[in-house]
Structures are given as C-alpha cells and as structure tokens.
Amino acid sequence: MMNCQPELRGKLVTVGSWDFEIVDELKPRPDDLLIVKTRYSGFVRTLLDEELRKRGIRFLFFTGIATNVCVESTLRDAFFLEYWPILISDAAMGSQRSMHEATLQNVEAFFGWTIPAAEFVNKIGAAD
C-alpha cells in the first residue's frame, strides 16, 4: 500500500486518531498490559515477546484486521518465537475474502491452528 500511496506513510493507525481507538467493550482495564504495535507484526520493536515470556504464556489466540497482513505477520512471528498460534477463523477479516482464505490455509498447513469463534467459546466455557 505504501508503494502505491506514499502520502499515507506514517498516517495509518496513528496514535490518538479514530482508527487507534479501542471499542468500549474491549477497553483495557487499568491492570491490563497494553502493547502499542507500530509495524505489521506485534512482535517487531515491542516488548510483546518479553512480556509474554515473563508471564509464562505459550498459547496465543489471534483475531483482527487484516488477516493476511497484520494478523498473519504477528502469527508467523509468534510461531518463529516458539509460541503456539491459534487463529480464530471467523474473528478476523482479510483485505479480500480470497486473501483471508489463503491465510487460513497457510496457518493450518504451516504455522498453527484455526478454530471458529463458536467452537473456541464452547471449549473455553467447558474449561471453567
């Protein structure tokens, strides 16, 4: 995108702008860890890996936009850092449906697992 529209460089998901805001239902609590992502991957130039390791977290669940860019970039880095990435397949959205499907196939074949949201909620509920 930056190659085609260089005027957008540094203007996408800008801290303090509307597209940086978190919806009220997902707002972090005061004791929640908040990592600000500045690249496609949440691991690049952040403390995410360090914070996850401090907490002993090994399994990571992925949702978000765009499946084929930011979500996949972070998921791949998680795999390379020896986490167990799990993509909630219908809680992510690609820039195009075909791109979303391609990422699902990549994840299932090479980098982790996928699971639909209803199945995820069911399994989490059963664990209580």
TAMO-V455305 format. One record per residue. RES is the residue in one letter. NEAR is the number of other ideal C-beta (glycine too) atoms within 8 Angstrom. D_LAST is the distance of its C-alpha to the last C-alpha in Angstrom with 1 decimal. Layout:
RES|NEAR|D_LAST ; RES|NEAR|D_LAST
//
This chain:
M|6|43.4 ; M|7|45.1 ; N|4|47.9 ; C|4|48.6 ; Q|6|48.1 ; P|6|48.9 ; E|5|49.2 ; L|9|45.4 ; R|6|45.1 ; G|5|43.2 ; K|6|42.5 ; L|7|39.3 ; V|5|36.1 ; T|9|38.1 ; V|5|36.6 ; G|4|37.2 ; S|8|37.9 ; W|4|36.0 ; D|7|34.4 ; F|8|32.9 ; E|6|31.1 ; I|6|27.3 ; V|6|26.4 ; D|5|25.4 ; E|4|21.9 ; L|6|21.2 ; K|7|23.5 ; P|8|22.4 ; R|5|21.9 ; P|4|24.5 ; D|3|22.3 ; D|6|21.2 ; L|5|23.1 ; L|5|25.5 ; I|9|27.4 ; V|6|30.4 ; K|9|31.3 ; T|6|35.0 ; R|7|35.3 ; Y|7|33.7 ; S|11|31.4 ; G|10|29.0 ; F|10|30.0 ; V|9|33.7 ; R|4|35.2 ; T|11|32.0 ; L|6|30.0 ; L|9|26.8 ; D|9|27.1 ; E|7|27.9 ; E|10|25.1 ; L|10|22.4 ; R|8|24.0 ; K|6|24.2 ; R|6|20.4 ; G|5|19.9 ; I|8|18.3 ; R|6|19.3 ; F|7|17.3 ; L|12|18.4 ; F|8|17.6 ; F|13|20.8 ; T|8|21.9 ; G|10|25.2 ; I|7|28.9 ; A|11|30.9 ; T|15|29.1 ; N|12|32.4 ; V|9|33.3 ; C|12|30.9 ; V|16|27.7 ; E|12|29.3 ; S|11|31.2 ; T|14|28.2 ; L|15|26.3 ; R|10|29.4 ; D|12|29.8 ; A|13|26.2 ; F|12|27.0 ; F|6|30.3 ; L|8|28.7 ; E|4|26.5 ; Y|11|23.1 ; W|8|21.0 ; P|13|21.4 ; I|12|19.5 ; L|18|21.2 ; I|14|19.5 ; S|10|22.7 ; D|6|23.0 ; A|7|21.9 ; A|15|25.1 ; M|7|28.7 ; G|14|31.7 ; S|6|35.2 ; Q|7|36.1 ; R|6|34.2 ; S|7|35.9 ; M|12|34.9 ; H|13|31.3 ; E|9|31.6 ; A|10|33.4 ; T|15|30.7 ; L|12|28.1 ; Q|8|30.5 ; N|10|31.1 ; V|15|27.5 ; E|9|26.8 ; A|6|30.1 ; F|6|30.2 ; F|9|27.6 ; G|12|24.0 ; W|9|21.9 ; T|11|21.5 ; I|11|18.8 ; P|9|19.1 ; A|10|17.0 ; A|6|15.9 ; E|8|14.7 ; F|11|13.0 ; V|8|11.1 ; N|8|10.4 ; K|9|9.1 ; I|8|6.9 ; G|7|5.6 ; A|6|5.5 ; A|5|3.8 ; D|4|0.0
//
